[in-house]
Amino acid sequence: MEPQERKERRPRKPAPEPEKAGPPVDQSRPHKKEAKPPPRFSPKRQAAFLAALEACGTIRGAARAAQVARQCHYTWLKEDPTYEERYRGADQVATDSLIEEATRRAVKGVEDVVLFEGKPVKVGGKTLVRRRYSDNLLMFLIKAKRPEYRDRVQLDLRNPPGQGGDPDEGERKLNEPPPPDD
């Protein structure tokens, strides 16, 4: 094989300087892209968002389902005087649905397939099921309806317990080093 001949390189021409059109740009600060403001009032988008909120119960889920940015909801709350009332109504519907489901699970229970070694148990050709109830849900439902069953915690935040009238005294004691062990 013969060695390949190298082609001679030509010297590069300097690039032409760009024309300056306007005031010089400050390169010391990073360029920030201007953020677009969220879309303003749109009855169709609001209606889709509120319907989705009634169905799923969360702002994030409703925004995703209605294909609306979450920020739109907060903008509508600030800028549309009629939106807050409609939002509160949709949120109440979603909350009522949650309470109905919690009541159903606590009182009527949920059917569960009985498994043995990872396989459903069959008795007489039918799959064996058991009904499970949620005592925790029932407890929370009772506490919501009857104040006398609620957990009561009273905190006096004006003065730390066992302290005098100086509210900063408790904080000073926390910052002191512990006493030496004997």
Buried (B, 14 or more C-beta within 10 A) or exposed (E): EEEEEEEEEEEEEEEEEEEEEEEEEEEEEEEEEEEEEBEEEBEEBBEBBBBBBBBBBEBEBBBBBBEBBBEBBEBBEEEBEEBEEBBEEBBEBBEEBEBEEBEEBBEEEEEEEEEEEEEEBEEEEEEBEEEEEBEEBBEBBEEEEEEEEEEEEEEEEEEBEEEEEEEEEBEEEEEEEEEEEE
